[in-house]
Amino acid sequence: MSQPMLTCRVFLRTLGCPKNEVDGGVLARHLVRSGCTMVNSPDQADVEIVNTCGFIEPAKIESIDAIWEAVGRKNDASLDCRRVIVTGCLAQRYGQQLVSEISKIDAVVGFDRPDLILKAIDASGSGAPACWVEKPGRVYRDDTLCEWPQGEPAPLSAYVKISDGCDNACRFCAIPMIRGRLRSRPLESIITEIESLVCAGTREVILVAQDTTSFGIDRDDGSDLALLIQRIDRVNAAFWVRVMYAHPAFLTDRQIGAMASSPKIVPYLDIPLQHASDRMLKIMNRHITRAEIQTKIDRLRAARPGIALRTTFIVGHPGETAANFEELMAFAEDNAFARMGVFAYSPEEGTPSWEMPDVVSNETARERQALLSEAFDQWSADMSVDLIGKTIPCLLERPSGTLWQGRSIYDAPEIDGQVTVLGAVGGPGIYDVLVETASGVDLSGKLANLAVIDDRGATITEPRGVA
């Protein structure tokens, strides 16, 4: 039986990681297809949906605050908000607790059930809050709206999720409890989405998953990350591809070779290492040793000279000693990572790390976070200075007065650096930029002038770009 068409204005607020943004985008397309109108402000909505994050404690607090804000608007007689629906990771993990403690919520729905959100919107406003949360299955569930809607401009930079869930069982991580076991998306569905995105204007595709290197291992059709990259290379359009969240233990030579030979994959890889002490890697259940990590890094750099490696480290995990932290500091300095995130350990209820002895104080964890972050700031500043005078491809995204702002091939959105360009730009797109100055990880410069031949045989200069 088909879902009845709805006539309501919906404000969707998505919190958390890029994977959650993908879920929010899919949900929005379901809502529009069902007759809803998406609005940009909660003051314009009669239905508010909070797509929550529940990965670490600060994310939980932000999500709960957003729920209370939505409930407050529901109680405001001057506004039209009549229903508040909560979904996403926090809903998946604490659904029953949310409806018990925040009675003004109308429904809590699991993270991959847009059909139930439509049901919650259409339900009557009376009765106790509904809690529709179920354990994730073993098949990638919602793949019905893989194509970007025809006639709508696509974002210049777009996240494409290639799998959900995770089987790696890192002891500090709550993702398997929330998102379930690994479920890889059908390869052809991913290609269809990418083709529709770039046809509608996308110039950067960012592949995301809990672990991109594990893509396909749960399927029996031969899919893996290397094959996916090879298929993406055959898409006939001007765009680049960025790979995020590559677990080092499952990064293979085949995958490295595919990334190195691809004309579309940028020389950048996000490879979360989390630590570099063998003792801590074992405690965290990272399935890899420091020597094996070093071998992977060396192979990446040999296969793709100049590649920018981004990583993340966790400091202050239970059991981490001062000596373990010093090992991490030395490893990070020796490997000169281009981009780095440093996080103080966040204890997550229900994870094996939650019950571990030898707890590191929050004060010590914050001190170690600051030490490693400050050291990286100096290393990265030195690396940025090395780019001065070089021409690098950049995705220029938006004008700002007489300037244009964007990112280089070495920078992922929101977490890395920015590029500022002075001069006439034909519009958003990929351009070659001559770097003139650097500040931290941020760069500035001008469009590179390249010699070309016009149709009369005369030599001219013009900026090269793909808008």
C-alpha positions as CSV (number, residue, x, y, z in Angstrom):
1,M,0.0,0.0,0.0
2,S,1.5,3.4,-1.0
3,Q,2.2,6.1,1.5
4,P,-0.4,8.9,1.3
5,M,0.8,12.3,0.1
6,L,1.6,14.7,2.9
7,T,1.2,18.5,2.9
8,C,3.4,19.9,5.6
9,R,6.4,22.1,6.0
10,V,9.4,20.3,7.4
11,F,12.6,21.6,9.0
12,L,15.3,19.0,9.1
13,R,18.3,19.6,11.4
14,T,21.2,17.2,10.9
15,L,24.0,16.9,13.4
16,G,27.2,14.9,13.4
17,C,29.4,13.3,10.8
18,P,29.2,13.2,7.0
19,K,27.5,9.8,7.0
20,N,24.7,11.4,9.0
21,E,24.5,14.1,6.4
22,V,24.0,11.5,3.7
23,D,21.2,10.0,5.7
24,G,19.6,13.4,6.1
25,G,19.8,14.0,2.4
26,V,18.1,10.7,1.6
27,L,15.4,11.5,4.2
28,A,14.8,14.9,2.7
29,R,14.3,13.4,-0.8
30,H,11.8,10.9,0.7
31,L,10.0,13.8,2.3
32,V,9.8,15.9,-0.9
33,R,8.7,12.9,-2.9
34,S,5.9,12.4,-0.4
35,G,4.6,15.9,-0.8
36,C,6.4,17.7,2.1
37,T,8.0,21.1,1.6
38,M,11.5,21.5,3.1
39,V,12.0,24.9,4.8
40,N,15.3,26.5,6.0
41,S,14.1,27.8,9.4
42,P,12.4,26.0,12.2
43,D,10.2,29.1,12.6
44,Q,8.6,28.3,9.2
45,A,7.9,24.6,10.0
46,D,5.0,22.7,11.3
47,V,7.1,19.6,11.7
48,E,10.7,19.5,13.0
49,I,13.0,16.5,12.6
50,V,16.2,16.3,14.5
51,N,18.7,13.9,12.9
52,T,20.9,13.3,15.9
53,C,24.5,12.1,16.5
54,G,25.3,9.8,19.4
55,F,28.9,8.8,18.8
56,I,30.7,10.6,21.7
57,E,29.6,12.6,24.8
58,P,29.9,16.1,23.3
59,A,27.8,15.0,20.3
60,K,25.1,13.5,22.6
61,I,24.9,16.8,24.5
62,E,24.6,18.8,21.3
63,S,21.8,16.5,20.0
64,I,19.9,16.6,23.3
65,D,20.1,20.4,23.3
66,A,18.7,20.4,19.8
67,I,15.8,18.2,20.8
68,W,14.9,20.5,23.7
69,E,15.1,23.5,21.5
70,A,12.6,21.9,19.0
71,V,10.3,20.9,21.9
72,G,10.4,24.5,23.1
73,R,9.2,25.7,19.8
74,K,6.4,23.2,19.8
75,N,5.2,24.8,23.1
76,D,5.4,28.3,21.6
77,A,1.9,29.3,20.6
78,S,3.2,31.9,18.2
79,L,4.8,29.2,16.0
80,D,3.3,26.6,13.8
81,C,5.4,23.6,15.0
82,R,3.0,20.8,15.9
83,R,5.2,17.7,15.7
84,V,8.8,16.9,16.8
85,I,10.4,13.7,15.5
86,V,13.8,12.5,16.5
87,T,16.0,10.2,14.4
88,G,19.7,9.4,13.8
89,C,22.3,7.7,16.0
90,L,21.1,9.0,19.4
91,A,17.6,7.9,18.6
92,Q,18.9,4.4,17.6
93,R,20.9,4.1,20.7
94,Y,18.6,5.7,23.4
95,G,15.2,5.6,21.8
96,Q,13.1,4.4,24.7
97,Q,15.0,6.6,27.2
98,L,14.3,9.7,25.0
99,V,10.6,9.2,24.8
100,S,10.5,8.5,28.6
101,E,12.4,11.6,29.5
102,I,11.2,14.1,26.9
103,S,7.4,13.6,26.7
104,K,6.8,16.3,24.1
105,I,8.6,14.3,21.5
106,D,6.0,12.8,19.1
107,A,8.2,9.9,17.8
108,V,11.6,8.5,17.9
109,V,12.6,6.6,14.8
110,G,15.7,4.5,13.9
111,F,18.4,5.9,11.6
112,D,17.5,4.2,8.4
113,R,13.7,4.2,8.3
114,P,12.4,7.2,6.3
115,D,9.2,5.2,5.8
116,L,8.5,5.3,9.5
117,I,9.3,9.0,9.7
118,L,6.6,9.6,7.1
119,K,4.2,7.5,9.2
120,A,5.1,9.6,12.3
121,I,4.4,12.8,10.4
122,D,1.0,11.5,9.3
123,A,0.0,10.2,12.7
124,S,-2.4,11.9,15.0
125,G,-1.0,14.2,17.6
126,S,-2.6,12.4,20.5
127,G,-1.3,9.6,22.7
128,A,2.1,8.7,24.0
129,P,5.3,9.2,22.0
130,A,6.0,6.4,19.5
131,C,9.4,4.6,19.7
132,W,10.1,2.8,16.4
133,V,13.7,1.6,16.7
134,E,14.8,-1.8,15.6
135,K,18.1,-3.6,15.3
136,P,19.8,-2.9,11.9
137,G,19.6,-5.8,9.4
138,R,22.4,-7.3,7.4
139,V,21.5,-5.7,4.0
140,Y,21.9,-2.1,3.1
141,R,18.4,-0.9,3.6
142,D,17.5,2.3,1.9
143,D,18.8,2.6,-1.6
144,T,15.7,3.6,-3.4
145,L,16.7,7.2,-4.0
146,C,20.3,6.8,-5.2
147,E,19.9,9.2,-8.1
148,W,20.1,13.0,-7.6
149,P,16.7,14.5,-8.5
150,Q,16.6,15.5,-12.2
151,G,16.4,19.3,-12.8
152,E,17.9,20.2,-9.4
153,P,21.4,21.6,-9.0
154,A,23.6,19.3,-7.0
155,P,26.1,20.5,-4.4
156,L,29.5,21.3,-5.7
157,S,30.9,18.9,-3.1
158,A,28.9,15.8,-2.3
159,Y,29.3,12.9,0.2
160,V,28.5,9.5,-1.2
161,K,28.1,6.7,1.4
162,I,29.3,3.3,0.2
163,S,28.5,1.2,3.2
164,D,27.0,1.3,6.7
165,G,27.8,-0.4,9.9
166,C,31.1,-1.9,10.9
167,D,32.6,-5.3,11.9
168,N,36.0,-4.0,13.2
169,A,35.0,-3.9,16.9
170,C,37.5,-1.3,18.1
171,R,37.1,-1.4,21.8
172,F,36.4,2.4,22.3
173,C,33.8,2.6,19.6
174,A,30.0,2.5,19.9
175,I,29.3,2.4,16.2
176,P,28.6,-1.3,15.9
177,M,26.1,-1.0,18.8
178,I,24.4,1.9,16.9
179,R,24.8,1.2,13.2
180,G,25.1,-2.6,13.3
181,R,27.2,-4.9,11.2
182,L,28.8,-4.0,7.9
183,R,26.4,-3.6,5.0
184,S,27.9,-2.6,1.7
185,R,25.9,-0.8,-0.9
186,P,25.5,-2.4,-4.4
187,L,28.3,-1.0,-6.5
188,E,26.2,-0.1,-9.5
189,S,23.9,1.9,-7.2
190,I,26.9,4.0,-6.1
191,I,28.0,4.6,-9.7
192,T,24.4,5.6,-10.6
193,E,24.4,8.2,-7.8
194,I,27.8,9.6,-8.7
195,E,26.8,9.9,-12.4
196,S,23.7,11.8,-11.5
197,L,25.5,14.1,-9.1
198,V,28.3,15.1,-11.6
199,C,25.7,15.5,-14.3
200,A,23.9,18.0,-12.0
201,G,27.1,20.0,-11.2
202,T,29.0,18.2,-8.5
203,R,32.8,18.5,-8.9
204,E,34.0,16.7,-5.8
205,V,32.7,13.3,-4.7
206,I,33.7,12.2,-1.2
207,L,33.5,8.5,-0.4
208,V,32.5,7.8,3.2
209,A,31.6,4.8,5.4
210,Q,32.5,3.7,8.8
211,D,35.4,2.0,7.1
212,T,35.8,2.5,3.4
213,T,38.5,-0.2,3.0
214,S,36.0,-2.9,4.1
215,F,33.6,-2.0,1.3
216,G,32.4,-5.2,-0.4
217,I,33.8,-7.8,1.8
218,D,30.3,-8.8,3.0
219,R,29.1,-9.3,-0.6
220,D,29.6,-12.2,-2.9
221,D,29.8,-10.2,-6.2
222,G,33.5,-9.4,-6.1
223,S,33.0,-5.7,-5.1
224,D,35.8,-4.0,-3.2
225,L,37.1,-0.4,-2.9
226,A,39.6,-1.0,-5.8
227,L,36.9,-2.1,-8.2
228,L,34.7,0.8,-7.1
229,I,37.5,3.2,-7.9
230,Q,38.1,1.6,-11.3
231,R,34.4,1.9,-12.1
232,I,34.4,5.6,-11.0
233,D,37.3,6.3,-13.3
234,R,35.1,5.3,-16.2
235,V,32.5,8.0,-15.5
236,N,33.0,10.5,-18.3
237,A,32.9,13.9,-16.5
238,A,35.3,16.4,-14.9
239,F,35.4,15.8,-11.2
240,W,37.6,14.6,-8.5
241,V,37.2,11.9,-5.7
242,R,38.3,12.0,-2.1
243,V,38.5,8.8,0.1
244,M,37.8,9.1,3.8
245,Y,37.9,6.8,6.8
246,A,40.3,4.2,5.4
247,H,41.1,1.7,8.3
248,P,44.9,1.0,8.0
249,A,44.5,-2.7,8.9
250,F,42.4,-3.4,5.9
251,L,44.1,-1.2,3.4
252,T,45.4,-3.5,0.7
253,D,48.1,-3.2,-2.0
254,R,45.3,-3.6,-4.5
255,Q,43.5,-0.6,-3.1
256,I,46.7,1.5,-2.9
257,G,47.4,0.7,-6.6
258,A,43.9,1.6,-7.6
259,M,44.1,5.0,-5.8
260,A,47.6,5.7,-7.2
261,S,46.6,5.0,-10.8
262,S,43.3,6.7,-10.8
263,P,43.0,10.0,-12.7
264,K,40.1,11.1,-10.4
265,I,41.3,10.2,-6.9
266,V,43.1,13.2,-5.4
267,P,46.5,12.7,-3.7
268,Y,44.9,12.7,-0.3
269,L,43.8,9.9,2.0
270,D,42.1,10.0,5.4
271,I,43.6,7.0,7.3
272,P,42.5,7.1,11.0
273,L,45.4,5.5,13.0
274,Q,44.1,6.3,16.5
275,H,47.5,5.3,18.1
276,A,51.1,4.2,17.3
277,S,52.1,2.3,20.4
278,D,51.8,-1.5,19.9
279,R,50.5,-1.8,23.4
280,M,47.8,0.7,22.9
281,L,46.9,-0.6,19.4
282,K,46.3,-4.0,21.0
283,I,44.3,-2.6,23.9
284,M,42.2,-0.7,21.4
285,N,41.8,-3.8,19.2
286,R,43.0,-2.0,16.1
287,H,44.1,-5.3,14.3
288,I,47.5,-3.8,13.3
289,T,50.9,-3.1,14.7
290,R,53.1,0.0,14.5
291,A,55.4,-1.7,12.0
292,E,52.5,-2.7,9.8
293,I,51.2,0.9,9.9
294,Q,54.6,2.2,8.9
295,T,54.7,-0.2,6.0
296,K,51.2,0.9,4.7
297,I,52.3,4.6,5.0
298,D,55.5,3.9,3.1
299,R,53.7,2.0,0.3
300,L,51.2,4.8,0.0
301,R,53.9,7.4,-0.4
302,A,55.9,5.3,-2.8
303,A,52.8,4.6,-5.0
304,R,51.6,8.3,-4.9
305,P,54.5,10.7,-4.3
306,G,53.3,13.9,-2.7
307,I,50.1,12.3,-1.2
308,A,48.7,14.2,1.7
309,L,47.8,11.8,4.6
310,R,45.2,12.9,7.1
311,T,44.9,10.9,10.3
312,T,43.3,11.0,13.7
313,F,44.7,10.0,17.1
314,I,43.0,9.3,20.4
315,V,44.9,10.2,23.6
316,G,44.0,9.3,27.1
317,H,42.5,5.9,26.4
318,P,42.5,3.6,29.5
319,G,45.9,2.1,29.9
320,E,47.8,4.8,28.0
321,T,51.1,5.5,29.8
322,A,53.3,8.5,29.5
323,A,55.7,6.3,27.5
324,N,52.9,5.2,25.1
325,F,52.1,8.9,24.5
326,E,55.8,9.7,23.8
327,E,55.8,6.8,21.3
328,L,52.8,8.4,19.6
329,M,54.4,11.9,19.5
330,A,57.6,10.6,18.0
331,F,55.7,8.5,15.4
332,A,53.5,11.5,14.3
333,E,56.6,13.7,14.0
334,D,58.5,11.2,12.0
335,N,55.7,10.7,9.5
336,A,54.9,14.3,8.9
337,F,51.2,13.9,8.4
338,A,49.7,16.7,6.3
339,R,46.5,16.9,8.3
340,M,45.7,15.6,11.8
341,G,42.9,15.5,14.3
342,V,43.6,14.8,18.0
343,F,40.9,13.7,20.3
344,A,40.8,13.1,24.1
345,Y,39.3,9.7,24.8
346,S,35.5,9.8,25.4
347,P,34.2,6.9,27.5
348,E,31.2,5.3,25.9
349,E,28.8,3.2,27.9
350,G,28.5,-0.3,26.6
351,T,31.9,-0.4,24.9
352,P,34.7,-2.7,26.2
353,S,36.9,0.3,26.9
354,W,34.2,1.6,29.3
355,E,35.0,-1.1,31.8
356,M,38.8,-1.1,31.4
357,P,41.0,-0.3,34.4
358,D,43.9,2.1,34.5
359,V,41.7,5.1,33.6
360,V,43.6,8.2,32.5
361,S,42.4,11.4,34.1
362,N,40.5,13.8,31.9
363,E,43.1,16.5,32.9
364,T,46.0,14.3,31.6
365,A,44.1,13.4,28.4
366,R,43.5,17.1,27.7
367,E,47.1,17.9,28.3
368,R,48.2,15.2,25.9
369,Q,45.7,16.4,23.3
370,A,47.1,19.9,23.6
371,L,50.7,18.8,23.3
372,L,50.2,16.8,20.2
373,S,47.9,19.4,18.6
374,E,50.4,22.2,19.2
375,A,53.2,20.1,17.7
376,F,51.1,19.4,14.7
377,D,50.3,23.0,14.2
378,Q,54.0,23.8,13.8
379,W,54.6,20.8,11.5
380,S,51.7,21.7,9.3
381,A,52.7,25.3,9.1
382,D,56.1,24.3,7.8
383,M,54.5,22.0,5.2
384,S,52.2,24.8,4.0
385,V,55.2,27.1,3.5
386,D,56.7,24.5,1.2
387,L,53.7,24.9,-1.1
388,I,54.4,28.6,-1.8
389,G,55.3,29.1,-5.4
390,K,53.6,25.9,-6.5
391,T,50.5,25.5,-8.6
392,I,47.9,23.1,-7.2
393,P,44.3,22.3,-8.2
394,C,41.7,23.9,-6.0
395,L,37.9,23.7,-5.8
396,L,36.7,27.3,-5.6
397,E,33.3,27.2,-4.0
398,R,32.0,30.7,-3.1
399,P,32.8,34.4,-3.6
400,S,33.5,36.6,-0.7
401,G,33.7,40.3,-1.8
402,T,36.6,40.5,-4.3
403,L,37.9,37.1,-3.2
404,W,36.9,33.5,-3.9
405,Q,37.2,30.8,-1.2
406,G,37.6,27.1,-1.6
407,R,39.8,24.1,-0.8
408,S,42.9,22.5,-2.4
409,I,43.2,18.8,-3.4
410,Y,44.8,18.4,0.1
411,D,41.8,19.6,2.0
412,A,38.5,18.0,2.9
413,P,35.5,20.2,3.7
414,E,35.1,21.6,7.3
415,I,38.0,19.7,8.8
416,D,41.0,20.9,6.8
417,G,42.4,24.1,5.4
418,Q,41.0,26.7,3.0
419,V,42.3,28.5,0.0
420,T,41.6,32.2,-0.8
421,V,42.0,33.5,-4.4
422,L,42.0,37.1,-5.5
423,G,40.9,37.8,-9.0
424,A,38.2,37.1,-11.6
425,V,36.8,33.6,-11.4
426,G,34.3,32.3,-13.9
427,G,32.2,30.5,-11.3
428,P,32.4,27.7,-8.8
429,G,34.6,24.8,-10.0
430,I,38.1,23.3,-10.2
431,Y,41.0,25.7,-11.0
432,D,44.7,25.7,-10.9
433,V,45.9,28.1,-8.2
434,L,49.4,29.5,-7.8
435,V,50.1,29.6,-4.0
436,E,51.5,32.9,-2.8
437,T,51.1,32.8,1.0
438,A,50.4,30.3,3.7
439,S,49.1,30.6,7.3
440,G,48.8,27.4,9.2
441,V,47.0,25.0,6.8
442,D,45.3,27.9,5.0
443,L,46.6,29.1,1.6
444,S,46.1,32.1,-0.6
445,G,47.1,32.8,-4.2
446,K,45.9,33.6,-7.6
447,L,44.7,31.7,-10.6
448,A,47.6,30.2,-12.5
449,N,48.1,31.6,-16.0
450,L,49.0,28.9,-18.5
451,A,50.2,29.4,-22.1
452,V,47.6,28.3,-24.6
453,I,47.1,28.7,-28.4
454,D,44.0,30.5,-29.7
455,D,42.2,29.5,-32.9
456,R,44.4,32.0,-34.9
457,G,47.7,30.4,-33.7
458,A,48.5,33.2,-31.3
459,T,49.9,32.5,-27.9
460,I,47.7,33.8,-25.1
461,T,47.5,33.3,-21.3
462,E,44.3,32.4,-19.4
463,P,43.4,30.7,-16.2
464,R,42.6,27.0,-16.6
465,G,39.6,25.7,-14.8
466,V,36.6,23.4,-15.0
467,A,33.6,25.3,-13.8
